[in-house]
Structures are given as C-alpha cells and as structure tokens.
Amino acid sequence: MKNAHDVVKGMIRTEKGSALMPLNKYLFWVGRGVNKIEIKKAVEDIYKVKVDSVNTVMMRGKLKRVRYAVGKTSDWKKAIVTLKEGNKIDVT
C-alpha cells in the first residue's frame, strides 16, 4: 500500500478550482501511477471526508525555453474529487 501523501501530493489552488468549490469539487495533484481507488482512499484519510467520485486527467508538460535551450516540463496527473453532500475541505 502506498503512503497517502505519495498518492495525493497537494491541492491545486487555481481560479478554475475555486469556481468548482461551490459544486463540492476539489482539484488535487496526484502521482502519475495511481488509480481512482487509491486517490479516493488517500483523500478520505488525509482530509477526513467522504468522497463521492473521482475523475482524473493526464496533463501534458509544457515546452519551456531558457535562452537557446528548449526543454519540457514533466507530465503530471490531476484529480477532480467530488465530495458527498455535507462534507467540505477547509482551504484557508
């Protein structure tokens, strides 16, 4: 079993994520090799809430340029977690 903090690396605080909070949805940065069941268990363990559903998206890394060298940032995985009615994560 993976550690919960290895599965869920952090919460994503963006404008789009803030717009989803009234719908009881939260964005998380998760490990690339984890599945939805592991994400659900990790969020429930860390934040002490009940998860209704989990949707995942593989985000492709962006091309970055520093002077004459062109590189690429790493690919990463994003999870959109919907909580059950009455549950809430305090983000302040």
Backbone as a chain_set.jsonl record, in Angstrom:
{"seq": "MKNAHDVVKGMIRTEKGSALMPLNKYLFWVGRGVNKIEIKKAVEDIYKVKVDSVNTVMMRGKLKRVRYAVGKTSDWKKAIVTLKEGNKIDVT", "coords": {"N": [[0.843, -1.191, 0.0], [0.521, 2.186, -0.806], [1.792, 5.215, 0.615], [-0.4, 7.751, 1.826], [0.299, 10.398, 1.34], [2.052, 10.128, -0.734], [0.413, 9.441, -2.779], [-1.546, 11.563, -3.011], [-0.31, 14.536, -3.753], [-0.722, 17.23, -3.356], [-3.032, 20.024, -3.021], [-4.58, 21.769, -5.664], [-4.667, 25.12, -6.183], [-6.355, 27.148, -8.003], [-7.925, 29.499, -10.263], [-9.905, 28.21, -11.736], [-10.274, 25.969, -10.135], [-11.285, 27.184, -7.845], [-13.741, 27.991, -8.785], [-15.043, 25.579, -8.94], [-15.458, 24.792, -6.338], [-17.974, 25.578, -5.031], [-19.57, 23.587, -6.108], [-18.847, 21.426, -4.696], [-16.457, 20.222, -5.479], [-13.014, 19.452, -5.751], [-9.623, 20.124, -6.697], [-6.739, 18.124, -7.163], [-3.235, 17.464, -7.144], [-1.796, 14.579, -8.167], [0.024, 11.439, -7.94], [1.565, 9.959, -10.842], [1.194, 7.227, -11.361], [-1.038, 6.267, -10.005], [-4.336, 5.006, -9.198], [-7.947, 5.591, -9.385], [-9.213, 4.512, -7.128], [-7.178, 4.408, -5.2], [-6.689, 7.15, -4.969], [-9.133, 8.044, -3.92], [-9.171, 6.745, -1.375], [-6.892, 7.923, -0.227], [-7.528, 10.69, -0.117], [-9.749, 10.617, 1.583], [-8.464, 9.674, 3.875], [-6.513, 11.662, 4.467], [-7.926, 14.172, 4.604], [-10.192, 13.587, 6.071], [-12.873, 13.224, 5.075], [-15.803, 12.228, 3.151], [-15.717, 10.744, 0.02], [-17.358, 11.114, -3.058], [-17.031, 10.769, -5.893], [-14.333, 10.313, -8.286], [-12.494, 11.88, -10.771], [-10.006, 11.72, -13.269], [-7.246, 13.335, -14.949], [-4.703, 13.321, -17.336], [-2.157, 15.543, -17.517], [-0.297, 17.179, -19.921], [3.162, 17.976, -20.157], [4.601, 21.263, -20.528], [6.281, 23.048, -23.162], [9.273, 24.674, -22.527], [11.527, 27.439, -22.622], [14.832, 28.432, -22.149], [16.901, 30.854, -22.742], [18.772, 29.736, -25.331], [18.262, 27.095, -25.156], [15.897, 24.518, -25.378], [13.406, 23.003, -23.5], [11.315, 20.701, -21.633], [8.622, 20.563, -19.376], [7.679, 18.209, -16.819], [5.239, 15.611, -17.366], [2.087, 15.404, -15.677], [-0.422, 14.323, -13.292], [-3.815, 15.086, -12.719], [-6.458, 15.215, -10.381], [-9.937, 15.374, -10.062], [-11.946, 15.681, -7.467], [-15.011, 14.799, -6.166], [-16.948, 15.522, -3.412], [-19.102, 13.946, -0.974], [-22.46, 14.978, -0.113], [-22.657, 17.473, 2.343], [-20.05, 17.253, 3.242], [-16.894, 18.927, 3.438], [-13.881, 20.622, 2.558], [-11.642, 22.54, 4.307], [-10.04, 25.225, 3.016], [-8.622, 27.429, 3.774]], "CA": [[0.0, 0.0, 0.0], [1.267, 3.431, -0.904], [1.512, 6.239, 1.612], [-1.428, 8.67, 1.334], [0.933, 11.622, 0.861], [2.684, 9.813, -2.016], [-0.675, 9.397, -3.762], [-2.015, 12.941, -3.162], [0.853, 15.384, -3.491], [-1.145, 18.55, -2.92], [-4.249, 20.591, -3.589], [-4.325, 22.777, -6.688], [-5.443, 26.335, -5.899], [-6.419, 27.971, -9.201], [-9.214, 30.165, -10.47], [-10.849, 27.179, -12.154], [-10.561, 25.159, -8.961], [-12.134, 27.961, -6.95], [-15.083, 28.0, -9.363], [-15.647, 24.263, -8.72], [-15.698, 24.549, -4.908], [-19.398, 25.561, -4.667], [-20.147, 22.32, -6.566], [-18.249, 20.413, -3.82], [-15.388, 19.562, -6.22], [-11.689, 19.96, -5.419], [-8.566, 19.669, -7.593], [-5.55, 17.64, -6.493], [-2.089, 16.984, -7.907], [-1.593, 13.208, -7.691], [1.093, 10.693, -8.593], [1.192, 9.525, -12.193], [0.869, 5.806, -11.451], [-2.089, 5.871, -9.068], [-5.667, 4.884, -9.793], [-9.007, 6.347, -8.727], [-9.489, 3.926, -5.817], [-6.121, 4.875, -4.301], [-6.911, 8.579, -4.752], [-10.284, 8.163, -3.016], [-8.759, 6.347, -0.026], [-5.921, 8.887, 0.277], [-8.23, 11.941, 0.213], [-10.543, 10.346, 2.78], [-7.55, 9.517, 5.002], [-5.83, 12.923, 4.778], [-8.837, 15.272, 4.914], [-11.291, 13.085, 6.917], [-14.142, 13.497, 4.401], [-16.311, 11.125, 2.342], [-15.598, 11.052, -1.408], [-18.427, 10.568, -3.894], [-16.456, 10.281, -7.148], [-13.009, 10.815, -8.658], [-12.176, 11.94, -12.196], [-8.581, 12.014, -13.432], [-6.808, 13.877, -16.232], [-3.252, 13.381, -17.511], [-1.779, 16.85, -18.043], [0.975, 17.094, -20.631], [4.129, 19.01, -19.81], [4.701, 22.358, -21.49], [7.603, 23.378, -23.659], [9.856, 25.858, -21.905], [12.768, 27.833, -23.269], [15.737, 29.267, -21.392], [17.851, 31.344, -23.75], [18.779, 28.981, -26.582], [17.932, 25.704, -24.876], [14.472, 24.212, -25.295], [13.153, 21.859, -22.641], [9.911, 20.36, -21.423], [8.295, 20.231, -18.007], [7.195, 16.837, -16.672], [3.813, 15.328, -17.406], [1.568, 15.195, -14.339], [-1.8, 13.857, -13.253], [-4.725, 15.911, -11.926], [-7.678, 14.523, -9.98], [-11.073, 16.2, -9.67], [-12.603, 14.867, -6.447], [-16.32, 15.278, -5.741], [-17.273, 15.055, -2.069], [-20.514, 13.684, -0.698], [-23.224, 16.104, 0.437], [-22.387, 17.761, 3.74], [-18.614, 17.249, 3.5], [-16.226, 20.126, 2.951], [-12.476, 20.755, 2.906], [-11.309, 23.923, 4.649], [-8.855, 25.576, 2.22], [-7.968, 28.648, 4.267]], "C": [[0.88, 1.243, 0.0], [0.864, 4.378, 0.218], [0.514, 7.243, 1.013], [-0.814, 9.949, 0.767], [1.774, 11.381, -0.395], [1.641, 9.782, -3.132], [-1.151, 10.811, -4.062], [-0.873, 13.859, -2.765], [0.472, 16.779, -3.037], [-2.438, 18.977, -3.585], [-3.862, 21.684, -4.577], [-5.248, 23.96, -6.426], [-5.376, 27.25, -7.12], [-7.791, 28.628, -9.285], [-10.279, 29.158, -10.883], [-11.237, 26.292, -10.976], [-11.461, 25.873, -7.973], [-13.57, 28.014, -7.47], [-15.8, 26.664, -9.133], [-16.009, 24.005, -7.261], [-17.17, 24.644, -4.503], [-20.117, 24.292, -5.119], [-19.618, 21.135, -5.763], [-17.194, 19.577, -4.553], [-14.065, 20.25, -5.909], [-10.661, 19.345, -6.351], [-7.341, 19.263, -6.787], [-4.495, 17.243, -7.516], [-1.747, 15.619, -7.329], [-0.448, 12.56, -8.456], [0.626, 10.129, -9.924], [0.723, 8.077, -12.257], [-0.25, 5.352, -10.535], [-3.445, 5.805, -9.771], [-6.702, 5.603, -8.931], [-9.315, 5.813, -7.329], [-8.45, 4.386, -4.801], [-6.282, 6.358, -3.981], [-8.05, 8.785, -3.757], [-9.884, 7.839, -1.582], [-7.809, 7.376, 0.58], [-6.592, 10.19, 0.689], [-9.07, 11.747, 1.474], [-9.663, 10.244, 4.02], [-6.938, 10.856, 5.424], [-6.806, 13.979, 5.294], [-10.038, 14.867, 5.765], [-12.662, 13.477, 6.372], [-14.571, 12.233, 3.655], [-16.326, 11.547, 0.878], [-16.713, 10.355, -2.167], [-17.854, 9.993, -5.186], [-15.109, 10.944, -7.401], [-12.88, 10.763, -10.173], [-10.712, 12.333, -12.321], [-8.29, 12.501, -14.842], [-5.283, 13.835, -16.257], [-2.919, 14.71, -18.194], [-0.399, 16.722, -18.702], [1.869, 18.253, -20.219], [4.229, 20.052, -20.912], [6.139, 22.529, -21.951], [8.065, 24.683, -23.029], [11.183, 26.159, -22.588], [13.554, 28.734, -22.332], [16.873, 29.621, -22.344], [17.749, 30.525, -25.023], [18.385, 27.52, -26.387], [16.422, 25.539, -24.75], [14.322, 22.949, -24.462], [11.663, 21.647, -22.479], [9.716, 20.049, -19.944], [7.693, 18.828, -17.972], [5.687, 16.76, -16.866], [3.352, 15.077, -15.969], [0.101, 14.819, -14.402], [-2.609, 14.721, -12.293], [-5.969, 15.095, -11.615], [-8.72, 15.553, -9.566], [-11.931, 15.33, -8.753], [-13.913, 15.539, -6.043], [-16.636, 14.671, -4.38], [-18.762, 14.818, -1.916], [-21.146, 14.897, -0.033], [-22.934, 16.247, 1.927], [-20.917, 17.745, 4.114], [-17.972, 18.454, 2.837], [-14.773, 20.099, 3.4], [-12.203, 22.227, 3.154], [-9.994, 24.284, 3.953], [-8.16, 26.831, 2.71], [-6.78, 28.356, 5.124]], "O": [[1.866, 1.319, 0.732], [-0.266, 4.341, 0.704], [0.583, 7.548, -0.178], [-1.347, 10.522, -0.184], [2.17, 12.341, -1.056], [1.951, 10.062, -4.29], [-1.166, 11.228, -5.22], [-0.512, 13.951, -1.591], [1.275, 17.45, -2.389], [-2.882, 18.384, -4.568], [-2.917, 22.437, -4.34], [-6.47, 23.815, -6.447], [-4.44, 28.039, -7.254], [-8.688, 28.35, -8.488], [-11.423, 29.24, -10.435], [-12.399, 25.909, -10.84], [-12.305, 25.246, -7.333], [-14.512, 28.075, -6.68], [-17.031, 26.619, -9.131], [-16.787, 23.096, -6.973], [-17.599, 23.838, -3.676], [-21.166, 23.953, -4.571], [-19.895, 19.982, -6.094], [-17.048, 18.383, -4.292], [-14.0, 21.476, -5.815], [-10.795, 18.19, -6.756], [-6.944, 19.956, -5.85], [-4.809, 16.755, -8.602], [-1.441, 15.505, -6.142], [-0.008, 13.068, -9.487], [-0.559, 9.854, -10.113], [-0.074, 7.732, -13.129], [-0.398, 4.151, -10.306], [-3.669, 6.454, -10.793], [-6.375, 6.154, -7.88], [-9.647, 6.592, -6.435], [-8.796, 4.717, -3.667], [-6.039, 6.778, -2.85], [-7.94, 9.611, -2.851], [-10.225, 8.587, -0.665], [-7.903, 7.675, 1.77], [-6.264, 10.744, 1.738], [-9.097, 12.621, 2.34], [-10.064, 10.678, 5.101], [-6.856, 11.148, 6.617], [-6.542, 14.615, 6.315], [-10.831, 15.729, 6.146], [-13.506, 13.995, 7.103], [-13.798, 11.281, 3.539], [-16.883, 12.59, 0.535], [-16.984, 9.173, -1.958], [-18.155, 8.853, -5.541], [-14.784, 11.98, -6.822], [-13.129, 9.726, -10.788], [-10.226, 13.179, -11.57], [-8.977, 12.142, -15.799], [-4.638, 14.268, -15.302], [-3.354, 14.964, -19.317], [0.543, 16.213, -18.094], [1.399, 19.362, -19.965], [3.975, 19.763, -22.081], [7.085, 22.202, -21.234], [7.331, 25.671, -23.007], [11.871, 25.258, -23.068], [13.008, 29.69, -21.781], [17.696, 28.775, -22.696], [16.744, 30.607, -25.729], [18.197, 26.793, -27.362], [15.756, 26.335, -24.087], [15.013, 21.955, -24.683], [10.852, 22.327, -23.107], [10.533, 19.363, -19.331], [7.244, 18.322, -19.001], [4.956, 17.706, -16.574], [4.125, 14.596, -15.14], [-0.545, 14.976, -15.437], [-2.152, 15.047, -11.197], [-6.477, 14.371, -12.472], [-8.427, 16.484, -8.817], [-12.561, 14.371, -9.198], [-13.926, 16.699, -5.631], [-16.596, 13.452, -4.212], [-19.579, 15.403, -2.627], [-20.452, 15.738, 0.538], [-22.961, 15.27, 2.675], [-20.564, 18.186, 5.208], [-18.443, 18.94, 1.809], [-14.462, 19.613, 4.487], [-12.5, 23.068, 2.306], [-8.951, 23.712, 4.267], [-7.181, 27.258, 2.097], [-6.128, 29.279, 5.611]]}, "num_chains": 1, "name": "protein.A"}
